[in-house]
């Protein structure tokens, strides 16, 4: 099986902003883009993207999960990066068009079609370090993906990083490539030094997120996660899991969580922790590494609440449970 996100459909949807108007979207080959070497995106990181999925149901239909929420977030990211504005309908139609074009290629569960809308600044202007791009490209890539847990459901090891942040605080809620780039070196160092799978960034002792996912602490019937602010990404999967937890009667506490409280609670019997994101939905955390000491989360194994919440979301995505919240768009 090819690595996640390395196989692409041969065509993609693309629209261009020429400085005054958006042109009509086109379906074009997905193996290349033409950019001037001085393009704004290549020098000043005017880029943002989204990640969402389409699922095949037992009746043969293809359904996109929470597309409207992802479109709204890309519009927000574009605004915060001063990229040209676009209407939600434009991207909605582009996604539906290209997914519909390759509907027969959407894998059966537990596989899916990963959808990657991307917005980049294209103006050739290396003198615009402090000014926005006048032109841009909006495109939608498709990548069929398999079962994220095909190799087994393993718990993750997280290094708690109190001295550094994933990205600049005012950029946290932007889904931009620069944020992932800034987290890469700390993650690589954590893997080499303590065999951590990810870094949980906790600047000043405030538990925020990892390099690529939101963090949830599960203590009995309560889920604790940081309240939304500008410092970290407002995950769509995070929101979905918290909504389902409330439906199940769980207590959802969106509030500040200190490293001290996290370490203390994580060591309790029955405690669980997980990372939420589009790829894995919920990935279980078994070990926290803090000040050169390893703290086992609960019994260090995959917890029952994590499994229950992930299965509940998967069942909606796969059409096995009622979509009570109107999250699916059938195409």
ZALOVEX-867044 format. One record per residue (C-alpha): x, y, z; residue in one letter. Coordinates in nm, 3 decimals, always signed. Layout:
<xx->X yy->Y zz->Z residuo->a>
...
//
This chain:
<xx->+0.000 yy->+0.000 zz->+0.000 residuo->x>
<xx->+0.136 yy->+0.343 zz->-0.097 residuo->x>
<xx->+0.203 yy->+0.592 zz->+0.181 residuo->x>
<xx->-0.089 yy->+0.815 zz->+0.281 residuo->x>
<xx->-0.133 yy->+1.103 zz->+0.039 residuo->x>
<xx->+0.116 yy->+0.991 zz->-0.227 residuo->x>
<xx->-0.134 yy->+0.868 zz->-0.489 residuo->x>
<xx->-0.338 yy->+1.127 zz->-0.679 residuo->x>
<xx->-0.623 yy->+1.126 zz->-0.925 residuo->x>
<xx->-0.501 yy->+1.233 zz->-1.273 residuo->x>
<xx->-0.709 yy->+1.551 zz->-1.279 residuo->x>
<xx->-0.796 yy->+1.833 zz->-1.040 residuo->x>
<xx->-1.029 yy->+2.134 zz->-1.026 residuo->x>
<xx->-0.861 yy->+2.474 zz->-1.066 residuo->x>
<xx->-0.974 yy->+2.838 zz->-1.060 residuo->x>
<xx->-0.762 yy->+3.150 zz->-1.104 residuo->x>
<xx->-0.792 yy->+3.503 zz->-0.965 residuo->x>
<xx->-0.633 yy->+3.749 zz->-1.207 residuo->x>
<xx->-0.630 yy->+4.051 zz->-0.979 residuo->x>
<xx->-0.990 yy->+4.153 zz->-1.038 residuo->x>
<xx->-1.205 yy->+3.844 zz->-1.099 residuo->x>
<xx->-1.217 yy->+3.469 zz->-1.053 residuo->x>
<xx->-1.235 yy->+3.276 zz->-1.378 residuo->x>
<xx->-1.465 yy->+2.980 zz->-1.430 residuo->x>
<xx->-1.319 yy->+2.664 zz->-1.268 residuo->x>
<xx->-1.164 yy->+2.407 zz->-1.500 residuo->x>
<xx->-1.071 yy->+2.041 zz->-1.474 residuo->x>
<xx->-0.701 yy->+2.015 zz->-1.557 residuo->x>
<xx->-0.421 yy->+1.755 zz->-1.526 residuo->x>
<xx->-0.306 yy->+1.726 zz->-1.165 residuo->x>
<xx->+0.062 yy->+1.653 zz->-1.229 residuo->x>
<xx->+0.186 yy->+2.011 zz->-1.263 residuo->x>
<xx->+0.131 yy->+2.383 zz->-1.210 residuo->x>
<xx->+0.299 yy->+2.669 zz->-1.392 residuo->x>
<xx->+0.437 yy->+2.928 zz->-1.149 residuo->x>
<xx->+0.677 yy->+3.215 zz->-1.197 residuo->x>
<xx->+0.991 yy->+3.165 zz->-0.980 residuo->x>
<xx->+0.905 yy->+3.497 zz->-0.818 residuo->x>
<xx->+0.554 yy->+3.387 zz->-0.719 residuo->x>
<xx->+0.444 yy->+3.530 zz->-0.385 residuo->x>
<xx->+0.377 yy->+3.184 zz->-0.239 residuo->x>
<xx->+0.738 yy->+3.071 zz->-0.298 residuo->x>
<xx->+0.888 yy->+3.365 zz->-0.108 residuo->x>
<xx->+0.629 yy->+3.483 zz->+0.145 residuo->x>
<xx->+0.427 yy->+3.165 zz->+0.216 residuo->x>
<xx->+0.091 yy->+3.292 zz->+0.097 residuo->x>
<xx->-0.060 yy->+2.945 zz->+0.110 residuo->x>
<xx->-0.336 yy->+2.766 zz->+0.297 residuo->x>
<xx->-0.517 yy->+2.438 zz->+0.252 residuo->x>
<xx->-0.781 yy->+2.202 zz->+0.386 residuo->x>
<xx->-0.816 yy->+1.828 zz->+0.436 residuo->x>
<xx->-1.150 yy->+1.649 zz->+0.416 residuo->x>
<xx->-1.282 yy->+1.316 zz->+0.292 residuo->x>
<xx->-1.544 yy->+1.157 zz->+0.071 residuo->x>
<xx->-1.683 yy->+0.816 zz->+0.169 residuo->x>
<xx->-1.855 yy->+0.538 zz->-0.023 residuo->x>
<xx->-2.172 yy->+0.405 zz->+0.139 residuo->x>
<xx->-2.322 yy->+0.059 zz->+0.106 residuo->x>
<xx->-2.584 yy->+0.189 zz->-0.141 residuo->x>
<xx->-2.303 yy->+0.299 zz->-0.374 residuo->x>
<xx->-2.346 yy->+0.670 zz->-0.307 residuo->x>
<xx->-2.050 yy->+0.899 zz->-0.236 residuo->x>
<xx->-2.076 yy->+1.139 zz->+0.057 residuo->x>
<xx->-1.845 yy->+1.424 zz->+0.156 residuo->x>
<xx->-1.801 yy->+1.483 zz->+0.530 residuo->x>
<xx->-1.844 yy->+1.837 zz->+0.668 residuo->x>
<xx->-1.751 yy->+2.010 zz->+0.344 residuo->x>
<xx->-1.918 yy->+2.339 zz->+0.440 residuo->x>
<xx->-1.713 yy->+2.362 zz->+0.760 residuo->x>
<xx->-1.386 yy->+2.304 zz->+0.573 residuo->x>
<xx->-1.479 yy->+2.559 zz->+0.307 residuo->x>
<xx->-1.553 yy->+2.817 zz->+0.576 residuo->x>
<xx->-1.216 yy->+2.751 zz->+0.738 residuo->x>
<xx->-1.029 yy->+2.792 zz->+0.407 residuo->x>
<xx->-1.209 yy->+3.123 zz->+0.350 residuo->x>
<xx->-1.103 yy->+3.228 zz->+0.701 residuo->x>
<xx->-0.743 yy->+3.119 zz->+0.644 residuo->x>
<xx->-0.734 yy->+3.305 zz->+0.312 residuo->x>
<xx->-0.859 yy->+3.620 zz->+0.482 residuo->x>
<xx->-0.603 yy->+3.597 zz->+0.762 residuo->x>
<xx->-0.325 yy->+3.550 zz->+0.503 residuo->x>
<xx->-0.459 yy->+3.841 zz->+0.291 residuo->x>
<xx->-0.515 yy->+3.610 zz->-0.006 residuo->x>
<xx->-0.787 yy->+3.708 zz->-0.257 residuo->x>
<xx->-1.136 yy->+3.641 zz->-0.126 residuo->x>
<xx->-1.363 yy->+3.384 zz->-0.287 residuo->x>
<xx->-1.722 yy->+3.279 zz->-0.236 residuo->x>
<xx->-1.807 yy->+2.951 zz->-0.066 residuo->x>
<xx->-2.013 yy->+2.848 zz->-0.369 residuo->x>
<xx->-1.705 yy->+2.856 zz->-0.591 residuo->x>
<xx->-1.512 yy->+2.603 zz->-0.385 residuo->x>
<xx->-1.825 yy->+2.398 zz->-0.311 residuo->x>
<xx->-1.888 yy->+2.350 zz->-0.682 residuo->x>
<xx->-1.521 yy->+2.271 zz->-0.750 residuo->x>
<xx->-1.514 yy->+1.998 zz->-0.484 residuo->x>
<xx->-1.845 yy->+1.842 zz->-0.591 residuo->x>
<xx->-1.741 yy->+1.854 zz->-0.957 residuo->x>
<xx->-1.404 yy->+1.685 zz->-0.919 residuo->x>
<xx->-1.522 yy->+1.427 zz->-0.662 residuo->x>
<xx->-1.817 yy->+1.344 zz->-0.885 residuo->x>
<xx->-1.579 yy->+1.302 zz->-1.176 residuo->x>
<xx->-1.385 yy->+1.037 zz->-0.984 residuo->x>
<xx->-1.672 yy->+0.894 zz->-0.780 residuo->x>
<xx->-1.601 yy->+0.542 zz->-0.906 residuo->x>
<xx->-1.250 yy->+0.567 zz->-0.758 residuo->x>
<xx->-1.365 yy->+0.641 zz->-0.402 residuo->x>
<xx->-1.251 yy->+0.337 zz->-0.200 residuo->x>
<xx->-1.480 yy->+0.119 zz->+0.006 residuo->x>
<xx->-1.463 yy->+0.166 zz->+0.387 residuo->x>
<xx->-1.236 yy->+0.185 zz->+0.576 residuo->x>
<xx->-1.073 yy->+0.363 zz->+0.281 residuo->x>
<xx->-1.184 yy->+0.704 zz->+0.154 residuo->x>
<xx->-1.105 yy->+0.979 zz->-0.093 residuo->x>
<xx->-0.892 yy->+1.246 zz->+0.070 residuo->x>
<xx->-0.969 yy->+1.595 zz->-0.065 residuo->x>
<xx->-0.709 yy->+1.872 zz->-0.052 residuo->x>
<xx->-0.835 yy->+2.222 zz->-0.149 residuo->x>
<xx->-0.538 yy->+2.461 zz->-0.170 residuo->x>
<xx->-0.510 yy->+2.838 zz->-0.218 residuo->x>
<xx->-0.177 yy->+2.997 zz->-0.317 residuo->x>
<xx->-0.056 yy->+3.346 zz->-0.404 residuo->x>
<xx->+0.085 yy->+3.362 zz->-0.759 residuo->x>
<xx->+0.183 yy->+3.723 zz->-0.825 residuo->x>
<xx->+0.544 yy->+3.751 zz->-0.943 residuo->x>
<xx->+0.657 yy->+4.023 zz->-0.704 residuo->x>
<xx->+0.953 yy->+3.959 zz->-0.475 residuo->x>
<xx->+0.925 yy->+4.315 zz->-0.347 residuo->x>
<xx->+0.597 yy->+4.235 zz->-0.175 residuo->x>
<xx->+0.730 yy->+4.104 zz->+0.156 residuo->x>
<xx->+0.490 yy->+4.336 zz->+0.337 residuo->x>
<xx->+0.207 yy->+4.338 zz->+0.084 residuo->x>
<xx->-0.046 yy->+4.077 zz->-0.030 residuo->x>
<xx->-0.047 yy->+3.895 zz->-0.361 residuo->x>
<xx->-0.273 yy->+4.039 zz->-0.630 residuo->x>
<xx->-0.336 yy->+3.704 zz->-0.801 residuo->x>
<xx->-0.388 yy->+3.349 zz->-0.680 residuo->x>
<xx->-0.480 yy->+2.992 zz->-0.769 residuo->x>
<xx->-0.741 yy->+2.777 zz->-0.597 residuo->x>
<xx->-0.727 yy->+2.407 zz->-0.673 residuo->x>
<xx->-0.863 yy->+2.077 zz->-0.542 residuo->x>
<xx->-0.650 yy->+1.761 zz->-0.539 residuo->x>
<xx->-0.788 yy->+1.412 zz->-0.475 residuo->x>
<xx->-0.595 yy->+1.125 zz->-0.316 residuo->x>
<xx->-0.750 yy->+0.781 zz->-0.252 residuo->x>
<xx->-0.637 yy->+0.651 zz->+0.088 residuo->x>
<xx->-0.669 yy->+0.322 zz->+0.274 residuo->x>
<xx->-0.716 yy->+0.225 zz->+0.637 residuo->x>
<xx->-0.510 yy->+0.454 zz->+0.861 residuo->x>
<xx->-0.486 yy->+0.174 zz->+1.120 residuo->x>
<xx->-0.403 yy->-0.107 zz->+0.877 residuo->x>
<xx->-0.083 yy->-0.176 zz->+1.071 residuo->x>
<xx->-0.268 yy->-0.204 zz->+1.401 residuo->x>
<xx->-0.405 yy->+0.042 zz->+1.654 residuo->x>
<xx->-0.091 yy->+0.152 zz->+1.837 residuo->x>
<xx->-0.066 yy->+0.413 zz->+2.110 residuo->x>
<xx->+0.149 yy->+0.719 zz->+2.049 residuo->x>
<xx->+0.432 yy->+0.871 zz->+2.249 residuo->x>
<xx->+0.416 yy->+1.249 zz->+2.295 residuo->x>
<xx->+0.696 yy->+1.477 zz->+2.413 residuo->x>
<xx->+0.561 yy->+1.773 zz->+2.612 residuo->x>
<xx->+0.735 yy->+2.091 zz->+2.490 residuo->x>
<xx->+0.694 yy->+2.385 zz->+2.727 residuo->x>
<xx->+0.957 yy->+2.619 zz->+2.585 residuo->x>
<xx->+0.846 yy->+2.641 zz->+2.223 residuo->x>
<xx->+0.522 yy->+2.684 zz->+2.028 residuo->x>
<xx->+0.403 yy->+2.513 zz->+1.713 residuo->x>
<xx->+0.383 yy->+2.848 zz->+1.534 residuo->x>
<xx->+0.339 yy->+3.221 zz->+1.590 residuo->x>
<xx->+0.047 yy->+3.269 zz->+1.830 residuo->x>
<xx->-0.155 yy->+3.493 zz->+1.595 residuo->x>
<xx->-0.120 yy->+3.235 zz->+1.313 residuo->x>
<xx->-0.237 yy->+2.925 zz->+1.499 residuo->x>
<xx->-0.589 yy->+2.915 zz->+1.358 residuo->x>
<xx->-0.462 yy->+2.943 zz->+0.998 residuo->x>
<xx->-0.415 yy->+2.609 zz->+0.820 residuo->x>
<xx->-0.099 yy->+2.719 zz->+0.642 residuo->x>
<xx->+0.208 yy->+2.529 zz->+0.529 residuo->x>
<xx->+0.435 yy->+2.761 zz->+0.727 residuo->x>
<xx->+0.288 yy->+2.639 zz->+1.055 residuo->x>
<xx->+0.371 yy->+2.278 zz->+0.971 residuo->x>
<xx->+0.721 yy->+2.376 zz->+0.861 residuo->x>
<xx->+0.789 yy->+2.555 zz->+1.191 residuo->x>
<xx->+0.696 yy->+2.240 zz->+1.388 residuo->x>
<xx->+0.905 yy->+2.000 zz->+1.181 residuo->x>
<xx->+1.246 yy->+2.041 zz->+1.346 residuo->x>
<xx->+1.110 yy->+1.996 zz->+1.704 residuo->x>
<xx->+0.926 yy->+1.682 zz->+1.591 residuo->x>
<xx->+1.237 yy->+1.537 zz->+1.423 residuo->x>
<xx->+1.448 yy->+1.608 zz->+1.730 residuo->x>
<xx->+1.188 yy->+1.446 zz->+1.958 residuo->x>
<xx->+1.184 yy->+1.134 zz->+1.743 residuo->x>
<xx->+1.563 yy->+1.107 zz->+1.750 residuo->x>
<xx->+1.614 yy->+1.188 zz->+2.119 residuo->x>
<xx->+1.325 yy->+1.013 zz->+2.299 residuo->x>
<xx->+1.155 yy->+0.813 zz->+2.021 residuo->x>
<xx->+0.844 yy->+1.031 zz->+2.043 residuo->x>
<xx->+0.585 yy->+1.010 zz->+1.767 residuo->x>
<xx->+0.482 yy->+1.373 zz->+1.805 residuo->x>
<xx->+0.545 yy->+1.687 zz->+2.010 residuo->x>
<xx->+0.262 yy->+1.827 zz->+2.221 residuo->x>
<xx->+0.330 yy->+2.199 zz->+2.227 residuo->x>
<xx->+0.262 yy->+2.353 zz->+2.568 residuo->x>
<xx->+0.411 yy->+2.705 zz->+2.563 residuo->x>
<xx->+0.443 yy->+2.836 zz->+2.916 residuo->x>
<xx->+0.278 yy->+2.518 zz->+3.045 residuo->x>
<xx->-0.043 yy->+2.570 zz->+2.844 residuo->x>
<xx->-0.140 yy->+2.246 zz->+2.666 residuo->x>
<xx->-0.228 yy->+2.333 zz->+2.306 residuo->x>
<xx->-0.183 yy->+2.090 zz->+2.012 residuo->x>
<xx->+0.069 yy->+1.869 zz->+1.837 residuo->x>
<xx->+0.237 yy->+1.949 zz->+1.508 residuo->x>
<xx->-0.057 yy->+1.816 zz->+1.307 residuo->x>
<xx->-0.352 yy->+1.738 zz->+1.539 residuo->x>
<xx->-0.564 yy->+1.860 zz->+1.827 residuo->x>
<xx->-0.520 yy->+1.702 zz->+2.171 residuo->x>
<xx->-0.796 yy->+1.556 zz->+2.391 residuo->x>
<xx->-0.767 yy->+1.428 zz->+2.748 residuo->x>
<xx->-1.036 yy->+1.179 zz->+2.850 residuo->x>
<xx->-1.087 yy->+1.133 zz->+3.225 residuo->x>
<xx->-1.383 yy->+0.908 zz->+3.299 residuo->x>
<xx->-1.693 yy->+1.076 zz->+3.156 residuo->x>
<xx->-1.515 yy->+1.405 zz->+3.088 residuo->x>
<xx->-1.322 yy->+1.527 zz->+2.784 residuo->x>
<xx->-1.086 yy->+1.817 zz->+2.845 residuo->x>
<xx->-0.937 yy->+2.022 zz->+2.561 residuo->x>
<xx->-0.817 yy->+2.376 zz->+2.515 residuo->x>
<xx->-1.085 yy->+2.636 zz->+2.445 residuo->x>
<xx->-1.074 yy->+2.784 zz->+2.096 residuo->x>
<xx->-0.856 yy->+3.089 zz->+2.045 residuo->x>
<xx->-0.622 yy->+3.222 zz->+1.776 residuo->x>
<xx->-0.319 yy->+3.020 zz->+1.891 residuo->x>
<xx->-0.415 yy->+2.678 zz->+1.755 residuo->x>
<xx->-0.610 yy->+2.514 zz->+1.474 residuo->x>
<xx->-0.988 yy->+2.483 zz->+1.511 residuo->x>
<xx->-1.012 yy->+2.122 zz->+1.402 residuo->x>
<xx->-1.324 yy->+1.999 zz->+1.225 residuo->x>
<xx->-1.266 yy->+1.647 zz->+1.361 residuo->x>
<xx->-1.218 yy->+1.796 zz->+1.708 residuo->x>
<xx->-1.555 yy->+1.969 zz->+1.681 residuo->x>
<xx->-1.721 yy->+1.652 zz->+1.549 residuo->x>
<xx->-1.585 yy->+1.435 zz->+1.831 residuo->x>
<xx->-1.688 yy->+1.687 zz->+2.098 residuo->x>
<xx->-2.037 yy->+1.705 zz->+1.948 residuo->x>
<xx->-2.074 yy->+1.326 zz->+1.957 residuo->x>
<xx->-1.938 yy->+1.314 zz->+2.312 residuo->x>
<xx->-2.207 yy->+1.559 zz->+2.422 residuo->x>
<xx->-2.467 yy->+1.345 zz->+2.241 residuo->x>
<xx->-2.347 yy->+1.050 zz->+2.451 residuo->x>
<xx->-2.395 yy->+1.246 zz->+2.773 residuo->x>
<xx->-2.027 yy->+1.309 zz->+2.834 residuo->x>
<xx->-1.903 yy->+1.629 zz->+2.996 residuo->x>
<xx->-1.703 yy->+1.839 zz->+2.749 residuo->x>
<xx->-1.472 yy->+2.093 zz->+2.913 residuo->x>
<xx->-1.317 yy->+2.341 zz->+2.673 residuo->x>
<xx->-1.079 yy->+2.529 zz->+2.899 residuo->x>
<xx->-0.718 yy->+2.590 zz->+2.986 residuo->x>
<xx->-0.526 yy->+2.272 zz->+3.067 residuo->x>
<xx->-0.186 yy->+2.301 zz->+3.233 residuo->x>
<xx->+0.098 yy->+2.054 zz->+3.195 residuo->x>
<xx->+0.080 yy->+1.986 zz->+3.568 residuo->x>
<xx->-0.289 yy->+1.895 zz->+3.553 residuo->x>
<xx->-0.238 yy->+1.688 zz->+3.239 residuo->x>
<xx->+0.042 yy->+1.482 zz->+3.393 residuo->x>
<xx->-0.154 yy->+1.430 zz->+3.715 residuo->x>
<xx->-0.477 yy->+1.326 zz->+3.542 residuo->x>
<xx->-0.304 yy->+1.114 zz->+3.278 residuo->x>
<xx->-0.153 yy->+0.896 zz->+3.547 residuo->x>
<xx->-0.491 yy->+0.803 zz->+3.690 residuo->x>
<xx->-0.644 yy->+0.461 zz->+3.633 residuo->x>
<xx->-0.877 yy->+0.468 zz->+3.334 residuo->x>
<xx->-0.740 yy->+0.790 zz->+3.188 residuo->x>
<xx->-0.714 yy->+0.820 zz->+2.810 residuo->x>
<xx->-0.569 yy->+1.071 zz->+2.566 residuo->x>
<xx->-0.604 yy->+1.103 zz->+2.191 residuo->x>
<xx->-0.514 yy->+1.317 zz->+1.890 residuo->x>
<xx->-0.796 yy->+1.420 zz->+1.658 residuo->x>
<xx->-0.755 yy->+1.484 zz->+1.287 residuo->x>
<xx->-0.894 yy->+1.406 zz->+0.943 residuo->x>
<xx->-0.656 yy->+1.118 zz->+0.867 residuo->x>
<xx->-0.693 yy->+0.910 zz->+1.183 residuo->x>
<xx->-1.012 yy->+1.059 zz->+1.338 residuo->x>
<xx->-0.881 yy->+0.968 zz->+1.686 residuo->x>
<xx->-0.531 yy->+0.829 zz->+1.743 residuo->x>
<xx->-0.473 yy->+0.698 zz->+2.097 residuo->x>
<xx->-0.190 yy->+0.832 zz->+2.314 residuo->x>
<xx->-0.022 yy->+0.588 zz->+2.555 residuo->x>
<xx->+0.280 yy->+0.778 zz->+2.688 residuo->x>
<xx->+0.367 yy->+1.137 zz->+2.778 residuo->x>
<xx->+0.733 yy->+1.232 zz->+2.807 residuo->x>
<xx->+0.787 yy->+1.519 zz->+3.051 residuo->x>
<xx->+1.116 yy->+1.643 zz->+3.197 residuo->x>
<xx->+1.296 yy->+1.322 zz->+3.095 residuo->x>
<xx->+1.032 yy->+1.105 zz->+3.263 residuo->x>
<xx->+0.772 yy->+0.886 zz->+3.096 residuo->x>
<xx->+0.413 yy->+0.908 zz->+3.221 residuo->x>
<xx->+0.184 yy->+0.625 zz->+3.115 residuo->x>
<xx->-0.164 yy->+0.743 zz->+3.019 residuo->x>
<xx->-0.398 yy->+0.513 zz->+3.211 residuo->x>
<xx->-0.275 yy->+0.160 zz->+3.139 residuo->x>
<xx->-0.087 yy->+0.273 zz->+2.830 residuo->x>
<xx->-0.324 yy->+0.089 zz->+2.597 residuo->x>
<xx->-0.595 yy->+0.198 zz->+2.355 residuo->x>
<xx->-0.886 yy->+0.316 zz->+2.570 residuo->x>
<xx->-1.252 yy->+0.214 zz->+2.532 residuo->x>
<xx->-1.384 yy->+0.571 zz->+2.516 residuo->x>
<xx->-1.139 yy->+0.658 zz->+2.237 residuo->x>
<xx->-1.255 yy->+0.353 zz->+2.042 residuo->x>
<xx->-1.624 yy->+0.430 zz->+2.107 residuo->x>
<xx->-1.597 yy->+0.792 zz->+1.992 residuo->x>
<xx->-1.394 yy->+0.704 zz->+1.683 residuo->x>
<xx->-1.637 yy->+0.430 zz->+1.587 residuo->x>
<xx->-1.933 yy->+0.664 zz->+1.632 residuo->x>
<xx->-1.781 yy->+0.915 zz->+1.390 residuo->x>
<xx->-1.676 yy->+0.646 zz->+1.144 residuo->x>
<xx->-2.028 yy->+0.500 zz->+1.146 residuo->x>
<xx->-2.171 yy->+0.837 zz->+1.038 residuo->x>
<xx->-1.903 yy->+0.884 zz->+0.773 residuo->x>
<xx->-1.957 yy->+0.532 zz->+0.636 residuo->x>
<xx->-2.337 yy->+0.557 zz->+0.638 residuo->x>
<xx->-2.386 yy->+0.301 zz->+0.914 residuo->x>
<xx->-2.544 yy->+0.548 zz->+1.158 residuo->x>
<xx->-2.792 yy->+0.833 zz->+1.120 residuo->x>
<xx->-2.642 yy->+1.167 zz->+1.021 residuo->x>
<xx->-2.830 yy->+1.364 zz->+1.286 residuo->x>
<xx->-2.620 yy->+1.679 zz->+1.243 residuo->x>
<xx->-2.639 yy->+1.708 zz->+0.864 residuo->x>
<xx->-2.266 yy->+1.657 zz->+0.818 residuo->x>
<xx->-2.277 yy->+1.460 zz->+0.493 residuo->x>
<xx->-2.316 yy->+1.600 zz->+0.142 residuo->x>
<xx->-2.432 yy->+1.334 zz->-0.103 residuo->x>
<xx->-2.310 yy->+1.380 zz->-0.458 residuo->x>
//
